[in-house]
């Protein structure tokens, strides 16, 4: 079950509490019965394995991406003409 941090807007009392996902948020301070707010902290994320760092996808001599050609490529040839439509069959 996750631990949630709360702080009172009125008296400043701060505390942590373990609650289920299905439990509703607390609304009153246990010290002064004032209004509580849920505090949000940054989440600690740990990346394990390969593929998460800049250097993981690079070979030892430089970038794995080939550079763009210096001169523009020649224009592609004109597309072939479409085949003629066949006449409908007479019946």
C-alpha atoms as one frame of an Amber mdcrd trajectory, in Angstrom:
protein
   0.000   0.000   0.000   1.307   3.473  -0.826   2.310   6.140   1.670   0.731
   9.574   1.192   1.960  12.874   2.640  -0.537  15.429   3.946  -0.147  18.971
   5.277  -2.676  21.155   7.055  -3.480  24.480   5.381  -4.363  26.059   8.732
  -1.755  24.962  11.292   0.981  23.576   8.984   1.019  20.127  10.629   2.542
  17.613   8.168   2.369  13.827   8.376   2.536  10.652   6.297  -0.076   7.905
   6.276  -0.319   4.501   4.597  -3.569   4.202   2.663  -5.042   1.789   0.158
  -5.735   2.971  -3.386  -9.430   2.550  -2.717  -9.395   4.705   0.472 -10.645
   8.260   0.107  -8.284  11.167   0.804  -8.184  12.643   4.293  -9.850  16.046
   4.632  -9.432  17.172   8.254  -6.240  17.690  10.263  -5.853  15.391  13.300
  -4.291  18.291  15.278  -6.637  21.260  14.663  -9.448  19.823  12.473  -8.374
  22.252   9.720  -8.327  21.586   5.984  -5.743  19.094   4.708  -4.025  19.042
   1.352  -2.251  16.092  -0.193   1.416  16.754  -0.933   2.952  15.321  -4.087
   6.618  14.366  -4.119   8.840  13.407  -6.996   8.879   9.714  -7.751  12.156
   7.860  -7.564  12.712   5.963 -10.796  15.550   3.518 -11.328  16.386   2.441
 -14.881  18.066  -0.948 -14.986  19.521  -2.675 -18.006  20.777  -1.323 -21.293
  19.173   1.208 -23.592  18.501   3.993 -21.091  21.640   6.083 -21.469  23.029
   8.159 -24.366  26.066   5.951 -24.672  24.193   2.633 -24.800  23.180   2.889
 -28.455  26.441   4.279 -29.785  29.465   2.416 -30.989  32.875   3.341 -29.644
  33.980   5.441 -32.647  31.070   7.889 -32.820  27.481   8.264 -33.826  25.675
   5.308 -35.334  23.632   7.602 -37.580  25.136   8.125 -41.023  25.500  11.765
 -42.109  23.256  13.206 -44.820  24.757  13.331 -48.343  26.479  16.604 -49.223
  24.934  16.882 -52.700  21.220  16.635 -53.418  20.028  13.326 -54.829  19.045
  13.096 -58.474  15.352  13.546 -59.237  13.476  10.242 -59.392  12.447   8.960
 -62.802   8.929   9.729 -64.016   6.398   7.100 -62.931   5.337   4.539 -65.506
   2.117   5.248 -67.402  -0.976   3.655 -65.953  -2.316   0.703 -67.949  -5.266
   1.456 -70.194  -8.655   0.646 -68.748 -10.204  -2.427 -70.291 -13.592  -2.184
 -71.931 -16.501  -3.692 -69.986 -17.549  -7.125 -71.141 -20.567  -7.174 -73.416
 -23.331  -9.435 -72.296
